[in-house]
């Protein structure tokens, strides 16, 4: 679970910015989007192939 503790003289805007950064770094939104709809086995296979291609390309 992502948490942000507000400092004494810290504004809400900076805390919200830190929270958004932590959420994107943890990949929480990507998981939520992926599980929003049912994914057929074919779609799952395509997604994994694309991820493997992307991984090979950047190594």
LINMODA-V620110 format. One record per residue. N is the residue number from 1. RES is the residue in one small letter. SS is DSSP state (H for helix, E for strand, L for the rest). BURIAL is I if it has 16 or more other C-alpha atoms within 10 Angstrom, else O. D_CENTER is the distance of its C-alpha to the mean C-alpha in whole Angstrom. Layout:
N:RES:SS:BURIAL:D_CENTER
N:RES:SS:BURIAL:D_CENTER
This chain:
1:x:L:O:13
2:x:L:O:12
3:x:L:O:15
4:x:L:O:17
5:x:L:O:20
6:x:L:O:22
7:x:L:O:25
8:x:L:O:29
9:x:L:O:29
10:x:L:O:25
11:x:L:O:24
12:x:H:O:22
13:x:H:O:21
14:x:H:O:20
15:x:H:O:18
16:x:H:O:16
17:x:H:O:15
18:x:H:O:14
19:x:H:I:12
20:x:H:O:10
21:x:H:O:10
22:x:H:O:9
23:x:H:I:6
24:x:H:O:4
25:x:H:O:6
26:x:H:O:5
27:x:L:O:2
28:x:H:O:4
29:x:H:O:4
30:x:H:O:4
31:x:H:O:6
32:x:H:O:8
33:x:H:O:9
34:x:H:O:10
35:x:L:O:12
36:x:L:O:14
37:x:L:O:17
38:x:L:O:19
39:x:L:O:18
40:x:L:O:21
41:x:H:O:22
42:x:H:O:23
43:x:H:O:19
44:x:H:O:18
45:x:H:O:20
46:x:H:O:19
47:x:H:O:16
48:x:H:O:17
49:x:H:O:19
50:x:H:O:17
51:x:H:O:15
52:x:H:O:18
53:x:H:O:20
54:x:H:O:17
55:x:H:O:17
56:x:H:O:21
57:x:H:O:21
58:x:L:O:19
59:x:L:O:21
